[in-house]
Amino acid sequence: MKKILLVAPILLLAASMSFAQATSNTGTSTLSLTVGAEAAIVVSTTPSFTSSGIFGNYVSTTPFTYYVRTISGGSVTVEITSDFSTGGSGGGPSVAAPPTSGDTLTYACTAAAPVTGSATACSSAQTASTGSATNVVTFGATTQSAKAGNSGSTAWTLTNDPSYKAGSYSAVATYTISVS
């Protein structure tokens, strides 16, 4: 009888445990991500050109902020997509057809160093063009800007020719940033 009394509680305990439910469970999911090359540029307003004196060249500066992550490299370029005027003899300033041969719109470049990699600004004065984009900054492989971006600028110089027809003129400089 003692054996039966001892076996009965053990059987009851085993039976109650066999119907117990789990109180926790887990599952997993793999999160995958491909980080690619990305770029953006924010171009600030260019102040009006000013002259340093009688027939001194006109100068102005366009500041910009660049954001990049490259794999193999990239660049910032600029093209004059709307000229000051049609130019020609007796006309206003023009990039495509200046009234006097040798009148040019040139620029020098700056680019703040990125967090990693390289950003190389144009090394000498560049001549702006209406027919093709010209270099402003070149990015090396694995270049990464700061999250808040990095600064750069284009310092413009326009020949001040006495043969320009008096008037107000404006041109549009279109910046393009590309990375791979």
Long-range contacts (C-beta under 8 A, 24 or more apart in sequence): 35-69, 36-69, 36-71, 37-69, 37-70, 37-71, 37-72, 37-74, 37-179, 37-180, 38-67, 38-68, 38-69, 38-179, 39-66, 39-67, 39-68, 39-69, 39-70, 39-74, 39-177, 39-178, 39-179, 40-66, 40-67, 40-177, 41-65, 41-66, 41-67, 41-76, 41-175, 41-176, 41-177, 42-67, 42-149, 43-175, 46-156, 46-173, 49-156, 49-158, 51-160, 55-160, 55-161, 55-162, 56-160, 57-157, 57-158, 57-159, 57-160, 58-156, 58-157, 58-158, 58-159, 58-160, 59-155, 59-156, 59-157, 59-158, 60-155, 60-156, 61-153, 61-154, 61-155, 61-156, 62-153, 62-154, 62-156, 62-173, 63-151, 63-152, 63-153, 64-151, 64-152, 64-153, 64-154, 64-175, 65-149, 65-150, 65-151, 65-152, 66-111, 66-119, 66-137, 66-145, 66-149, 66-150, 66-151, 66-152, 66-177, 67-145, 67-149, 67-150, 68-114, 68-119, 68-139, 68-143, 68-144, 68-145, 68-177, 68-179, 69-143, 69-144, 69-145, 69-179, 70-117, 70-139, 70-140, 70-141, 70-142, 70-143, 70-144, 70-179, 70-180, 71-141, 71-142, 71-179, 71-180, 72-141, 72-180, 73-138, 73-139, 73-140, 73-141, 73-143, 73-179, 73-180, 74-138, 74-139, 74-143, 74-177, 74-178, 74-179, 74-180, 75-135, 75-136, 75-137, 75-138, 75-139, 75-177, 75-178, 76-111, 76-135, 76-136, 76-137, 76-152, 76-175, 76-176, 76-177, 77-133, 77-134, 77-135, 77-136, 77-175, 77-176, 77-178, 78-107, 78-128, 78-133, 78-134, 78-136, 78-154, 78-173, 78-174, 78-175, 78-176, 79-128, 79-129, 79-130, 79-132, 79-133, 79-134, 79-173, 79-174, 79-176, 80-105, 80-128, 80-129, 80-130, 80-171, 80-172, 80-173, 80-174, 81-130, 81-172, 81-173, 81-174, 82-170, 82-171, 82-172, 83-130, 83-171, 84-169, 84-170, 84-171, 85-165, 85-169, 89-163, 90-163, 90-165, 91-164, 91-165, 92-164, 92-165, 92-167, 92-169, 93-158, 93-159, 93-161, 93-164, 93-169, 95-128, 95-129, 95-130, 95-171, 96-130, 96-131, 98-159, 98-161, 99-161, 99-163, 99-164, 100-161, 100-163, 102-159, 103-159, 103-161, 104-128, 104-158, 104-159, 105-156, 105-157, 105-158, 105-159, 105-171, 106-156, 106-157, 107-136, 107-154, 107-155, 107-156, 107-157, 108-154, 108-155, 108-157, 109-136, 109-137, 109-152, 109-153, 109-154, 109-155, 110-151, 110-152, 110-153, 110-155, 111-136, 111-137, 111-150, 111-151, 111-152, 112-150, 112-151, 112-152, 113-150, 114-139, 114-143, 114-144, 114-145, 114-146, 114-150, 115-144, 115-145, 115-146, 116-142, 116-143, 116-144, 117-141, 117-142, 117-143, 117-144, 118-143, 119-143, 119-145, 119-150, 119-152, 121-152, 125-157, 128-156, 128-173, 133-174, 133-176, 136-175, 139-179
